[in-house]
Amino acid sequence: MDALLHRLSSPTVALPILLFVVFSVYNRLTAVSNIPAGLPWVGKDSSNLFANTRAKLASFTNVREWLEVGYNKYGQNNLSYILPNISGRTEIVLPRSQTAWLLEQPDNVLSTSAFHYDSLEGEYAFTTPQILKDPYHEHVLHKYLPRRIAPLIPDMWEEIRVAMDQTWGMDTQAWKEIGIWKNMMRIIPSITNRMTLGLPLCRNEDFLKNVGKFAMDVITCASIYLMLTPRFLKPIIGPLITIPNTRHWRNTAKYTLPIITKRLANFNRKQEDPSFEWDEPNDYVSWHINIATAEGRHDELTPDMISRRLMPINFAAIHTTALSVTNTIFDLLSSEYSLEWLEGIREEAERVLAEEGGQWTKAGLARCHRSDSAIRESMRISNFMTRNVLRKVMPEEGIENKAEGWRAPKGVLLGLDMHSVQHDPKIYPDPNTYDAFRFSRPREEADALMVQSEVNGIKNTGLTTTSDIFLPFSHGRHACPGRFFVALEMKLLLAYMVMNYEVEPLKSRPPNVWFGQSSMPPMKASIKVRRKEGTT
């Protein structure tokens, strides 16, 4: 009991509890109903005293069970329902049959950016509200990344080689224990920032440390403290809670500002004098300068603003990729077929690399169907998100759902149940079993028979292909713009692992931990690796 009381007295525990109590009381005193009449709830017993508050609290531990109930009772019958959320936001989960209706709504009716702004506490978490109010960095990535990604592949491979050689080691005799989550949080930032800023900053340990800390600041303030803070207190608490965010950005800016300033000067000089000898780097900073110049966005052409734009890119790229790679490795190693799968991925990687003349290319990586499938299957079965394609209702009059006859008021969230769809046995046979080659097997069989891969939708089972049954990258026009980079990054990571290291299979899968509305991989679990003979 003493230990429990001591733990509860800790500021990191006591503050969220206090905020939630204040938040709950405030919500009850100021509550204005914005719940569509007639829509059923899942997880709420209206006969209970304080039913809303109890349901919101219970959502922290019961969301997986509630999603299953909602999917079976309502979703599969083409009906929507309301899912309690500890944040207090009203969330309507739509059936899969209404995906097209959800996606066809314009941004001024159902907004992705408004949802991100609210859920990530954009007013405070990213150093200035402008970053998420106008997510210009997403615009830049949408326009440039798919077209400029091919020349980045050798750089990505080099960063993976350097980082894995350093952290996994070169010893061909002794086994080494690697904490995968911690290791990926060291490797992924290097690869990401090779794309954003290039060498040598992408290997600067102090810069990478502060980038990682900033990402954790956002998660802490958005997912815990500010989420539970009453709206009237946020102008006071928000700037205080996010002091570390600003400090960690400033710690990165001391490195990025000189680079960006020099880049702008060289760009402007080249514009004025085409004979000026300067090779423009192929990275995010150059893309940003080019498109902002072309569009006359002078507010986006200051070193300060560009340095701030790098923070949400790192936030989005680092943690989601690290989570996905961690899950993939544990899924691969914990099956009775793990050695067979690892050998299959290795054989394919070495064969394709040889076909490409020893240099990875975009076309070559596109033929790595087995690694593609292994990652996609892990993102299907072990994804850290439970819902996706979330949108915020924007018009004052709300939005009418004519299929069911209800109207969602302004401020309500609409989204899809990703977890249940991706575990539906009608869609994915034996859905709770990880099958690394679930998606590559049909493609290889079709190729062996010289059948076009369009048959039976085989072509649409690639890692970056989104659909209403595969939603980790969202879906529609707001699908993750960085998914093409992330897919290549993860495939290269797997290729380097199987080509250069022996990896000891696991007796069982270290379980993921459900934290609120998310499923987190085992962050303390480790694997044993040893460098292969003849690869040093």
ZAMI-666999 format. One record per residue (C-alpha): residue number from 0; residue in three letters; x, y, z. Coordinates in nm, 3 decimals, always signed. Example, Ala and Ser with C-alpha at 12.3 -4.5 7.8 and 13.67 -1.06 7.14 Angstrom:
PT  num  residu       xx       yy       zz
PT    0     Ala   +1.230   -0.450   +0.780
PT    1     Ser   +1.367   -0.106   +0.714
END
This chain:
PT  num  residu       xx       yy       zz
PT    0     Met   +0.000   +0.000   +0.000
PT    1     Asp   +0.283   +0.240   +0.085
PT    2     Ala   +0.441   +0.173   -0.253
PT    3     Leu   +0.109   +0.243   -0.425
PT    4     Leu   +0.061   +0.569   -0.235
PT    5     His   +0.415   +0.672   -0.317
PT    6     Arg   +0.354   +0.601   -0.685
PT    7     Leu   +0.028   +0.796   -0.685
PT    8     Ser   +0.202   +1.091   -0.524
PT    9     Ser   +0.448   +1.110   -0.814
PT   10     Pro   +0.385   +1.423   -1.026
PT   11     Thr   +0.384   +1.218   -1.346
PT   12     Val   +0.091   +1.015   -1.210
PT   13     Ala   -0.084   +1.267   -0.988
PT   14     Leu   -0.103   +1.544   -1.248
PT   15     Pro   -0.291   +1.339   -1.511
PT   16     Ile   -0.529   +1.212   -1.241
PT   17     Leu   -0.593   +1.565   -1.116
PT   18     Leu   -0.644   +1.694   -1.468
PT   19     Phe   -0.889   +1.416   -1.545
PT   20     Val   -1.092   +1.489   -1.231
PT   21     Val   -1.108   +1.858   -1.315
PT   22     Phe   -1.181   +1.771   -1.679
PT   23     Ser   -1.470   +1.540   -1.584
PT   24     Val   -1.629   +1.791   -1.346
PT   25     Tyr   -1.590   +2.070   -1.601
PT   26     Asn   -1.742   +1.858   -1.876
PT   27     Arg   -2.045   +1.777   -1.663
PT   28     Leu   -2.101   +2.140   -1.568
PT   29     Thr   -2.061   +2.276   -1.921
PT   30     Ala   -2.185   +1.982   -2.126
PT   31     Val   -2.384   +2.061   -2.438
PT   32     Ser   -2.519   +1.758   -2.617
PT   33     Asn   -2.369   +1.709   -2.964
PT   34     Ile   -2.466   +1.346   -2.996
PT   35     Pro   -2.688   +1.247   -3.290
PT   36     Ala   -3.021   +1.122   -3.161
PT   37     Gly   -3.092   +0.759   -3.230
PT   38     Leu   -2.734   +0.640   -3.272
PT   39     Pro   -2.648   +0.351   -3.040
PT   40     Trp   -2.356   +0.357   -2.797
PT   41     Val   -2.107   +0.080   -2.735
PT   42     Gly   -1.962   +0.053   -2.385
PT   43     Lys   -2.207   +0.288   -2.215
PT   44     Asp   -2.477   +0.177   -1.972
PT   45     Ser   -2.722   +0.467   -1.950
PT   46     Ser   -2.875   +0.323   -1.633
PT   47     Asn   -2.551   +0.389   -1.443
PT   48     Leu   -2.490   +0.703   -1.245
PT   49     Phe   -2.243   +0.928   -1.430
PT   50     Ala   -2.277   +0.697   -1.732
PT   51     Asn   -2.083   +0.923   -1.971
PT   52     Thr   -1.788   +0.972   -1.736
PT   53     Arg   -1.772   +0.604   -1.648
PT   54     Ala   -1.778   +0.505   -2.016
PT   55     Lys   -1.500   +0.751   -2.100
PT   56     Leu   -1.286   +0.615   -1.817
PT   57     Ala   -1.358   +0.255   -1.913
PT   58     Ser   -1.259   +0.325   -2.274
PT   59     Phe   -0.895   +0.334   -2.166
PT   60     Thr   -0.895   -0.041   -2.104
PT   61     Asn   -1.193   -0.173   -2.302
PT   62     Val   -1.160   -0.028   -2.651
PT   63     Arg   -1.057   -0.357   -2.818
PT   64     Glu   -1.359   -0.540   -2.673
PT   65     Trp   -1.593   -0.254   -2.759
PT   66     Leu   -1.472   -0.233   -3.117
PT   67     Glu   -1.539   -0.604   -3.159
PT   68     Val   -1.890   -0.564   -3.016
PT   69     Gly   -1.958   -0.260   -3.233
PT   70     Tyr   -1.827   -0.426   -3.546
PT   71     Asn   -2.027   -0.745   -3.501
PT   72     Lys   -2.348   -0.579   -3.384
PT   73     Tyr   -2.352   -0.268   -3.601
PT   74     Gly   -2.065   -0.239   -3.848
PT   75     Gln   -2.135   -0.566   -4.028
PT   76     Asn   -2.500   -0.465   -4.053
PT   77     Asn   -2.407   -0.135   -4.221
PT   78     Leu   -2.487   +0.072   -3.914
PT   79     Ser   -2.288   +0.338   -3.729
PT   80     Tyr   -2.240   +0.365   -3.353
PT   81     Ile   -2.085   +0.594   -3.093
PT   82     Leu   -1.758   +0.491   -2.929
PT   83     Pro   -1.672   +0.645   -2.588
PT   84     Asn   -1.337   +0.821   -2.585
PT   85     Ile   -1.137   +0.920   -2.278
PT   86     Ser   -1.065   +1.256   -2.443
PT   87     Gly   -1.435   +1.336   -2.422
PT   88     Arg   -1.470   +1.388   -2.798
PT   89     Thr   -1.779   +1.233   -2.951
PT   90     Glu   -1.669   +0.976   -3.207
PT   91     Ile   -1.898   +0.805   -3.456
PT   92     Val   -1.761   +0.482   -3.602
PT   93     Leu   -1.896   +0.429   -3.952
PT   94     Pro   -1.945   +0.089   -4.117
PT   95     Arg   -1.700   -0.007   -4.392
PT   96     Ser   -1.983   +0.021   -4.645
PT   97     Gln   -1.980   +0.400   -4.594
PT   98     Thr   -1.608   +0.447   -4.666
PT   99     Ala   -1.675   +0.605   -5.007
PT  100     Trp   -1.922   +0.853   -4.855
PT  101     Leu   -1.670   +0.949   -4.588
PT  102     Leu   -1.389   +1.003   -4.840
PT  103     Glu   -1.592   +1.201   -5.091
PT  104     Gln   -1.676   +1.480   -4.845
PT  105     Pro   -1.478   +1.801   -4.911
PT  106     Asp   -1.228   +1.924   -4.653
PT  107     Asn   -1.452   +2.213   -4.548
PT  108     Val   -1.717   +1.957   -4.446
PT  109     Leu   -1.509   +1.673   -4.300
PT  110     Ser   -1.155   +1.783   -4.217
PT  111     Thr   -0.848   +1.566   -4.162
PT  112     Ser   -0.624   +1.859   -4.071
PT  113     Ala   -0.874   +1.986   -3.812
PT  114     Phe   -0.879   +1.642   -3.651
PT  115     His   -0.497   +1.636   -3.641
PT  116     Tyr   -0.489   +1.989   -3.502
PT  117     Asp   -0.718   +1.891   -3.215
PT  118     Ser   -0.581   +1.544   -3.141
PT  119     Leu   -0.217   +1.655   -3.153
PT  120     Glu   -0.287   +1.978   -2.962
PT  121     Gly   -0.166   +2.187   -3.253
PT  122     Glu   -0.224   +2.513   -3.067
PT  123     Tyr   +0.070   +2.432   -2.839
PT  124     Ala   +0.261   +2.114   -2.925
PT  125     Phe   +0.451   +2.212   -3.243
PT  126     Thr   +0.609   +2.542   -3.130
PT  127     Thr   +0.354   +2.755   -3.319
PT  128     Pro   -0.011   +2.695   -3.415
PT  129     Gln   +0.072   +2.771   -3.781
PT  130     Ile   +0.246   +2.433   -3.821
PT  131     Leu   -0.074   +2.227   -3.803
PT  132     Lys   -0.325   +2.498   -3.894
PT  133     Asp   -0.159   +2.508   -4.234
PT  134     Pro   +0.030   +2.178   -4.275
PT  135     Tyr   +0.244   +2.306   -4.560
PT  136     His   +0.504   +2.036   -4.501
PT  137     Glu   +0.245   +1.776   -4.602
PT  138     His   +0.181   +1.969   -4.922
PT  139     Val   +0.554   +1.966   -5.000
PT  140     Leu   +0.583   +1.592   -4.937
PT  141     His   +0.274   +1.512   -5.146
PT  142     Lys   +0.419   +1.703   -5.440
PT  143     Tyr   +0.787   +1.604   -5.424
PT  144     Leu   +0.851   +1.284   -5.230
PT  145     Pro   +0.706   +1.028   -5.475
PT  146     Arg   +0.891   +1.191   -5.768
PT  147     Arg   +1.224   +1.242   -5.589
PT  148     Ile   +1.246   +0.922   -5.389
PT  149     Ala   +1.444   +0.704   -5.633
PT  150     Pro   +1.775   +0.895   -5.601
PT  151     Leu   +1.743   +0.875   -5.220
PT  152     Ile   +1.757   +0.494   -5.211
PT  153     Pro   +2.139   +0.459   -5.212
PT  154     Asp   +2.156   +0.719   -4.932
PT  155     Met   +1.898   +0.528   -4.727
PT  156     Trp   +2.093   +0.203   -4.776
PT  157     Glu   +2.413   +0.375   -4.664
PT  158     Glu   +2.250   +0.510   -4.347
PT  159     Ile   +2.110   +0.167   -4.265
PT  160     Arg   +2.451   +0.007   -4.319
PT  161     Val   +2.631   +0.259   -4.100
PT  162     Ala   +2.371   +0.253   -3.822
PT  163     Met   +2.326   -0.126   -3.810
PT  164     Asp   +2.699   -0.196   -3.830
PT  165     Gln   +2.748   +0.038   -3.534
PT  166     Thr   +2.460   -0.086   -3.319
PT  167     Trp   +2.419   -0.453   -3.416
PT  168     Gly   +2.794   -0.504   -3.437
PT  169     Met   +3.043   -0.685   -3.657
PT  170     Asp   +3.123   -0.981   -3.428
PT  171     Thr   +3.077   -1.311   -3.614
PT  172     Gln   +3.137   -1.521   -3.301
PT  173     Ala   +2.933   -1.392   -3.006
PT  174     Trp   +2.560   -1.334   -2.999
PT  175     Lys   +2.453   -0.979   -2.912
PT  176     Glu   +2.126   -0.880   -2.748
PT  177     Ile   +1.940   -0.595   -2.918
PT  178     Gly   +1.643   -0.408   -2.771
PT  179     Ile   +1.454   -0.358   -3.097
PT  180     Trp   +1.240   -0.057   -3.002
PT  181     Lys   +1.531   +0.138   -2.856
PT  182     Asn   +1.751   +0.040   -3.149
PT  183     Met   +1.495   +0.147   -3.409
PT  184     Met   +1.456   +0.479   -3.227
PT  185     Arg   +1.828   +0.524   -3.290
PT  186     Ile   +1.834   +0.409   -3.654
PT  187     Ile   +1.510   +0.555   -3.798
PT  188     Pro   +1.595   +0.921   -3.718
PT  189     Ser   +1.921   +0.889   -3.911
PT  190     Ile   +1.745   +0.758   -4.221
PT  191     Thr   +1.464   +1.014   -4.193
PT  192     Asn   +1.701   +1.307   -4.164
PT  193     Arg   +1.917   +1.186   -4.453
PT  194     Met   +1.600   +1.270   -4.650
PT  195     Thr   +1.522   +1.599   -4.476
PT  196     Leu   +1.868   +1.756   -4.445
PT  197     Gly   +2.131   +1.506   -4.560
PT  198     Leu   +2.485   +1.455   -4.437
PT  199     Pro   +2.647   +1.521   -4.196
PT  200     Leu   +2.360   +1.635   -3.971
PT  201     Cys   +2.170   +1.305   -4.005
PT  202     Arg   +2.449   +1.143   -3.797
PT  203     Asn   +2.480   +1.415   -3.534
PT  204     Glu   +2.394   +1.241   -3.206
PT  205     Asp   +2.287   +1.558   -3.023
PT  206     Phe   +2.058   +1.662   -3.309
PT  207     Leu   +1.903   +1.315   -3.333
PT  208     Lys   +1.856   +1.298   -2.956
PT  209     Asn   +1.664   +1.625   -2.951
PT  210     Val   +1.452   +1.527   -3.251
PT  211     Gly   +1.353   +1.208   -3.067
PT  212     Lys   +1.281   +1.396   -2.747
PT  213     Phe   +1.059   +1.643   -2.933
PT  214     Ala   +0.853   +1.354   -3.072
PT  215     Met   +0.810   +1.216   -2.721
PT  216     Asp   +0.714   +1.565   -2.597
PT  217     Val   +0.428   +1.575   -2.847
PT  218     Ile   +0.304   +1.231   -2.746
PT  219     Thr   +0.319   +1.317   -2.376
PT  220     Cys   +0.146   +1.652   -2.398
PT  221     Ala   -0.111   +1.557   -2.663
PT  222     Ser   -0.193   +1.204   -2.549
PT  223     Ile   -0.189   +1.262   -2.175
PT  224     Tyr   -0.171   +1.609   -2.023
PT  225     Leu   -0.349   +1.843   -2.264
PT  226     Met   -0.600   +1.578   -2.372
PT  227     Leu   -0.724   +1.571   -2.011
PT  228     Thr   -0.706   +1.945   -1.954
PT  229     Pro   -1.036   +2.140   -1.961
PT  230     Arg   -1.056   +2.383   -2.250
PT  231     Phe   -1.065   +2.691   -2.028
PT  232     Leu   -0.734   +2.589   -1.863
PT  233     Lys   -0.544   +2.512   -2.185
PT  234     Pro   -0.428   +2.872   -2.250
PT  235     Ile   -0.258   +2.858   -1.910
PT  236     Ile   -0.137   +2.497   -1.896
PT  237     Gly   -0.063   +2.452   -2.268
PT  238     Pro   +0.236   +2.691   -2.292
PT  239     Leu   +0.378   +2.554   -1.965
PT  240     Ile   +0.342   +2.186   -2.053
PT  241     Thr   +0.504   +2.240   -2.394
PT  242     Ile   +0.813   +2.429   -2.273
PT  243     Pro   +1.020   +2.110   -2.338
PT  244     Asn   +0.886   +2.098   -2.696
PT  245     Thr   +1.018   +2.447   -2.765
PT  246     Arg   +1.347   +2.374   -2.589
PT  247     His   +1.409   +2.061   -2.794
PT  248     Trp   +1.321   +2.241   -3.119
PT  249     Arg   +1.567   +2.519   -3.028
PT  250     Asn   +1.831   +2.254   -2.963
PT  251     Thr   +1.780   +2.125   -3.318
PT  252     Ala   +1.756   +2.475   -3.466
PT  253     Lys   +2.112   +2.559   -3.366
PT  254     Tyr   +2.214   +2.296   -3.622
PT  255     Thr   +1.942   +2.343   -3.886
PT  256     Leu   +1.922   +2.723   -3.908
PT  257     Pro   +2.277   +2.771   -4.048
PT  258     Ile   +2.218   +2.496   -4.307
PT  259     Ile   +1.883   +2.639   -4.414
PT  260     Thr   +2.016   +2.995   -4.425
PT  261     Lys   +2.303   +2.891   -4.649
PT  262     Arg   +2.068   +2.684   -4.868
PT  263     Leu   +1.836   +2.983   -4.918
PT  264     Ala   +2.130   +3.204   -5.008
PT  265     Asn   +2.262   +2.954   -5.263
PT  266     Phe   +1.915   +2.904   -5.409
PT  267     Asn   +1.856   +3.277   -5.450
PT  268     Arg   +2.200   +3.329   -5.601
PT  269     Lys   +2.137   +3.049   -5.850
PT  270     Gln   +1.804   +3.208   -5.940
PT  271     Glu   +1.975   +3.540   -6.008
PT  272     Asp   +2.286   +3.393   -6.174
PT  273     Pro   +2.231   +3.060   -6.356
PT  274     Ser   +2.607   +3.031   -6.411
PT  275     Phe   +2.664   +3.002   -6.036
PT  276     Glu   +2.810   +2.656   -5.976
PT  277     Trp   +2.596   +2.486   -5.712
PT  278     Asp   +2.438   +2.143   -5.709
PT  279     Glu   +2.108   +2.165   -5.528
PT  280     Pro   +2.071   +1.880   -5.275
PT  281     Asn   +1.779   +1.643   -5.321
PT  282     Asp   +1.617   +1.674   -4.977
PT  283     Tyr   +1.313   +1.816   -4.804
PT  284     Val   +1.468   +2.159   -4.745
PT  285     Ser   +1.531   +2.204   -5.118
PT  286     Trp   +1.182   +2.081   -5.206
PT  287     His   +1.029   +2.321   -4.956
PT  288     Ile   +1.223   +2.620   -5.089
PT  289     Asn   +1.134   +2.537   -5.450
PT  290     Ile   +0.762   +2.497   -5.401
PT  291     Ala   +0.725   +2.791   -5.161
PT  292     Thr   +0.910   +3.012   -5.409
PT  293     Ala   +0.695   +2.893   -5.700
PT  294     Glu   +0.376   +2.951   -5.501
PT  295     Gly   +0.480   +3.288   -5.360
PT  296     Arg   +0.463   +3.164   -5.002
PT  297     His   +0.710   +3.411   -4.856
PT  298     Asp   +0.594   +3.321   -4.504
PT  299     Glu   +0.733   +2.972   -4.570
PT  300     Leu   +1.072   +3.094   -4.689
PT  301     Thr   +1.231   +3.193   -4.359
PT  302     Pro   +1.494   +2.970   -4.198
PT  303     Asp   +1.292   +2.979   -3.877
PT  304     Met   +0.974   +2.845   -4.035
PT  305     Ile   +1.151   +2.576   -4.239
PT  306     Ser   +1.334   +2.457   -3.926
PT  307     Arg   +0.998   +2.430   -3.748
PT  308     Arg   +0.850   +2.234   -4.039
PT  309     Leu   +1.114   +1.965   -3.990
PT  310     Met   +0.969   +1.879   -3.648
PT  311     Pro   +0.628   +1.737   -3.752
PT  312     Ile   +0.799   +1.544   -4.033
PT  313     Asn   +1.028   +1.381   -3.780
PT  314     Phe   +0.742   +1.326   -3.537
PT  315     Ala   +0.534   +1.146   -3.801
PT  316     Ala   +0.819   +0.949   -3.956
PT  317     Ile   +1.017   +0.830   -3.655
PT  318     His   +0.767   +0.679   -3.415
PT  319     Thr   +0.527   +0.524   -3.664
PT  320     Thr   +0.813   +0.359   -3.853
PT  321     Ala   +0.987   +0.243   -3.536
PT  322     Leu   +0.660   +0.093   -3.410
PT  323     Ser   +0.598   -0.087   -3.741
PT  324     Val   +0.951   -0.226   -3.773
PT  325     Thr   +0.949   -0.343   -3.411
PT  326     Asn   +0.621   -0.527   -3.464
PT  327     Thr   +0.739   -0.678   -3.793
PT  328     Ile   +1.059   -0.820   -3.644
PT  329     Phe   +0.878   -0.973   -3.346
PT  330     Asp   +0.607   -1.115   -3.571
PT  331     Leu   +0.865   -1.268   -3.805
PT  332     Leu   +1.077   -1.422   -3.530
PT  333     Ser   +0.800   -1.568   -3.315
PT  334     Ser   +0.647   -1.810   -3.567
PT  335     Glu   +0.733   -2.173   -3.621
PT  336     Tyr   +0.808   -2.074   -3.981
PT  337     Ser   +1.045   -1.789   -3.890
PT  338     Leu   +1.362   -1.952   -4.030
PT  339     Glu   +1.183   -2.037   -4.354
PT  340     Trp   +1.051   -1.682   -4.385
PT  341     Leu   +1.387   -1.519   -4.307
PT  342     Glu   +1.556   -1.741   -4.565
PT  343     Gly   +1.288   -1.657   -4.820
PT  344     Ile   +1.332   -1.284   -4.767
PT  345     Arg   +1.712   -1.321   -4.784
PT  346     Glu   +1.702   -1.523   -5.106
PT  347     Glu   +1.474   -1.270   -5.270
PT  348     Ala   +1.679   -0.970   -5.152
PT  349     Glu   +2.010   -1.111   -5.276
PT  350     Arg   +1.859   -1.221   -5.607
PT  351     Val   +1.696   -0.884   -5.675
PT  352     Leu   +2.005   -0.691   -5.568
PT  353     Ala   +2.216   -0.898   -5.810
PT  354     Glu   +1.963   -0.838   -6.088
PT  355     Glu   +2.000   -0.464   -6.024
PT  356     Gly   +2.378   -0.479   -6.056
PT  357     Gly   +2.447   -0.460   -5.683
PT  358     Gln   +2.270   -0.124   -5.640
PT  359     Trp   +1.925   -0.097   -5.488
PT  360     Thr   +1.671   +0.077   -5.712
PT  361     Lys   +1.305   +0.166   -5.686
PT  362     Ala   +1.219   -0.096   -5.949
PT  363     Gly   +1.423   -0.359   -5.766
PT  364     Leu   +1.261   -0.292   -5.430
PT  365     Ala   +0.921   -0.310   -5.599
PT  366     Arg   +1.005   -0.673   -5.684
PT  367     Cys   +1.080   -0.759   -5.319
PT  368     His   +0.733   -0.904   -5.272
PT  369     Arg   +0.820   -1.118   -4.970
PT  370     Ser   +0.953   -0.838   -4.750
PT  371     Asp   +0.666   -0.620   -4.871
PT  372     Ser   +0.420   -0.887   -4.764
PT  373     Ala   +0.589   -0.953   -4.429
PT  374     Ile   +0.562   -0.584   -4.336
PT  375     Arg   +0.208   -0.541   -4.467
PT  376     Glu   +0.093   -0.850   -4.277
PT  377     Ser   +0.245   -0.716   -3.955
PT  378     Met   +0.076   -0.380   -4.008
PT  379     Arg   -0.249   -0.569   -4.060
PT  380     Ile   -0.236   -0.788   -3.752
PT  381     Ser   -0.021   -0.585   -3.510
PT  382     Asn   -0.087   -0.224   -3.600
PT  383     Phe   -0.068   +0.024   -3.315
PT  384     Met   -0.382   +0.215   -3.424
PT  385     Thr   -0.739   +0.097   -3.383
PT  386     Arg   -0.931   +0.352   -3.593
PT  387     Asn   -0.829   +0.562   -3.890
PT  388     Val   -0.957   +0.793   -4.166
PT  389     Leu   -1.078   +1.018   -3.885
PT  390     Arg   -1.244   +1.345   -3.982
PT  391     Lys   -1.389   +1.640   -3.787
PT  392     Val   -1.730   +1.780   -3.882
PT  393     Met   -1.680   +2.146   -3.977
PT  394     Pro   -2.009   +2.316   -4.090
PT  395     Glu   -2.222   +2.494   -3.831
PT  396     Glu   -2.520   +2.288   -3.947
PT  397     Gly   -2.326   +1.963   -3.920
PT  398     Ile   -2.346   +1.688   -4.182
PT  399     Glu   -2.635   +1.462   -4.272
PT  400     Asn   -2.586   +1.091   -4.318
PT  401     Lys   -2.867   +1.009   -4.558
PT  402     Ala   -2.795   +0.636   -4.561
PT  403     Glu   -2.898   +0.606   -4.195
PT  404     Gly   -3.094   +0.926   -4.140
PT  405     Trp   -2.889   +1.099   -3.869
PT  406     Arg   -2.706   +1.431   -3.855
PT  407     Ala   -2.366   +1.473   -3.693
PT  408     Pro   -2.322   +1.818   -3.535
PT  409     Lys   -2.017   +2.040   -3.577
PT  410     Gly   -1.711   +1.914   -3.388
PT  411     Val   -1.805   +1.545   -3.389
PT  412     Leu   -1.547   +1.294   -3.519
PT  413     Leu   -1.626   +1.037   -3.787
PT  414     Gly   -1.396   +0.747   -3.866
PT  415     Leu   -1.353   +0.379   -3.948
PT  416     Asp   -1.278   +0.076   -3.731
PT  417     Met   -0.944   -0.037   -3.870
PT  418     His   -0.870   -0.302   -3.607
PT  419     Ser   -1.186   -0.507   -3.657
PT  420     Val   -1.179   -0.488   -4.037
PT  421     Gln   -0.819   -0.609   -4.046
PT  422     His   -0.910   -0.900   -3.816
PT  423     Asp   -1.228   -1.002   -3.999
PT  424     Pro   -1.216   -1.372   -4.102
PT  425     Lys   -1.446   -1.297   -4.396
PT  426     Ile   -1.179   -1.067   -4.536
PT  427     Tyr   -0.858   -1.232   -4.410
PT  428     Pro   -0.872   -1.610   -4.349
PT  429     Asp   -0.729   -1.708   -4.012
PT  430     Pro   -0.696   -1.336   -3.929
PT  431     Asn   -0.529   -1.373   -3.589
PT  432     Thr   -0.235   -1.572   -3.726
PT  433     Tyr   +0.066   -1.390   -3.868
PT  434     Asp   +0.142   -1.526   -4.216
PT  435     Ala   +0.444   -1.338   -4.350
PT  436     Phe   +0.385   -1.437   -4.713
PT  437     Arg   +0.004   -1.398   -4.708
PT  438     Phe   +0.021   -1.130   -4.979
PT  439     Ser   +0.332   -1.236   -5.172
PT  440     Arg   +0.234   -1.600   -5.217
PT  441     Pro   -0.049   -1.529   -5.466
PT  442     Arg   +0.174   -1.283   -5.655
PT  443     Glu   +0.455   -1.536   -5.691
PT  444     Glu   +0.211   -1.808   -5.796
PT  445     Ala   +0.060   -1.575   -6.058
PT  446     Asp   +0.407   -1.478   -6.182
PT  447     Ala   +0.503   -1.846   -6.208
PT  448     Leu   +0.199   -1.906   -6.428
PT  449     Met   +0.271   -1.587   -6.626
PT  450     Val   -0.065   -1.451   -6.517
PT  451     Gln   -0.117   -1.078   -6.502
PT  452     Ser   -0.114   -0.967   -6.137
PT  453     Glu   -0.431   -0.764   -6.188
PT  454     Val   -0.626   -1.088   -6.166
PT  455     Asn   -0.825   -1.118   -5.842
PT  456     Gly   -0.686   -0.788   -5.720
PT  457     Ile   -0.338   -0.929   -5.655
PT  458     Lys   -0.179   -0.607   -5.774
PT  459     Asn   -0.363   -0.418   -5.500
PT  460     Thr   -0.199   -0.601   -5.210
PT  461     Gly   +0.126   -0.405   -5.201
PT  462     Leu   +0.240   -0.235   -4.883
PT  463     Thr   +0.168   +0.121   -5.000
PT  464     Thr   -0.172   +0.038   -5.150
PT  465     Thr   -0.451   +0.161   -4.927
PT  466     Ser   -0.808   +0.037   -4.937
PT  467     Asp   -1.114   +0.001   -4.717
PT  468     Ile   -0.967   -0.326   -4.582
PT  469     Phe   -0.611   -0.200   -4.526
PT  470     Leu   -0.597   +0.132   -4.343
PT  471     Pro   -0.265   +0.177   -4.155
PT  472     Phe   -0.170   +0.457   -4.397
PT  473     Ser   -0.527   +0.588   -4.394
PT  474     His   -0.708   +0.598   -4.730
PT  475     Gly   -0.816   +0.841   -4.998
PT  476     Arg   -0.663   +1.176   -5.087
PT  477     His   -0.528   +1.224   -4.735
PT  478     Ala   -0.346   +0.889   -4.719
PT  479     Cys   +0.000   +0.924   -4.564
PT  480     Pro   +0.224   +1.106   -4.817
PT  481     Gly   +0.536   +0.954   -4.662
PT  482     Arg   +0.428   +0.593   -4.702
PT  483     Phe   +0.639   +0.539   -5.015
PT  484     Phe   +0.953   +0.647   -4.831
PT  485     Val   +0.861   +0.444   -4.522
PT  486     Ala   +0.791   +0.130   -4.728
PT  487     Leu   +1.131   +0.146   -4.898
PT  488     Glu   +1.298   +0.221   -4.566
PT  489     Met   +1.147   -0.081   -4.393
PT  490     Lys   +1.219   -0.315   -4.685
PT  491     Leu   +1.582   -0.202   -4.691
PT  492     Leu   +1.607   -0.256   -4.315
PT  493     Leu   +1.478   -0.611   -4.346
PT  494     Ala   +1.707   -0.679   -4.641
PT  495     Tyr   +2.016   -0.562   -4.453
PT  496     Met   +1.916   -0.766   -4.149
PT  497     Val   +1.868   -1.098   -4.330
PT  498     Met   +2.166   -1.052   -4.562
PT  499     Asn   +2.416   -0.965   -4.288
PT  500     Tyr   +2.298   -1.113   -3.959
PT  501     Glu   +2.192   -1.440   -3.807
PT  502     Val   +1.886   -1.376   -3.594
PT  503     Glu   +1.774   -1.619   -3.328
PT  504     Pro   +1.402   -1.713   -3.346
PT  505     Leu   +1.185   -1.646   -3.042
PT  506     Lys   +1.000   -1.918   -2.853
PT  507     Ser   +0.692   -1.697   -2.832
PT  508     Arg   +0.577   -1.352   -2.938
PT  509     Pro   +0.636   -1.089   -2.668
PT  510     Pro   +0.283   -0.951   -2.626
PT  511     Asn   +0.184   -0.605   -2.734
PT  512     Val   +0.043   -0.382   -2.462
PT  513     Trp   -0.288   -0.204   -2.505
PT  514     Phe   -0.249   +0.155   -2.388
PT  515     Gly   -0.575   +0.343   -2.411
PT  516     Gln   -0.691   +0.328   -2.771
PT  517     Ser   -0.361   +0.199   -2.909
PT  518     Ser   -0.170   -0.128   -2.916
PT  519     Met   +0.200   -0.079   -2.841
PT  520     Pro   +0.478   -0.328   -2.921
PT  521     Pro   +0.690   -0.472   -2.638
PT  522     Met   +0.937   -0.187   -2.590
PT  523     Lys   +1.165   -0.371   -2.348
PT  524     Ala   +1.183   -0.701   -2.539
PT  525     Ser   +1.502   -0.796   -2.720
PT  526     Ile   +1.640   -1.036   -2.979
PT  527     Lys   +1.979   -1.203   -3.024
PT  528     Val   +2.184   -1.136   -3.336
PT  529     Arg   +2.525   -1.230   -3.472
PT  530     Arg   +2.708   -1.105   -3.779
PT  531     Lys   +2.722   -1.359   -4.061
PT  532     Glu   +3.058   -1.494   -4.167
PT  533     Gly   +3.192   -1.330   -4.481
PT  534     Thr   +2.987   -1.009   -4.451
PT  535     Thr   +3.234   -0.790   -4.263
END
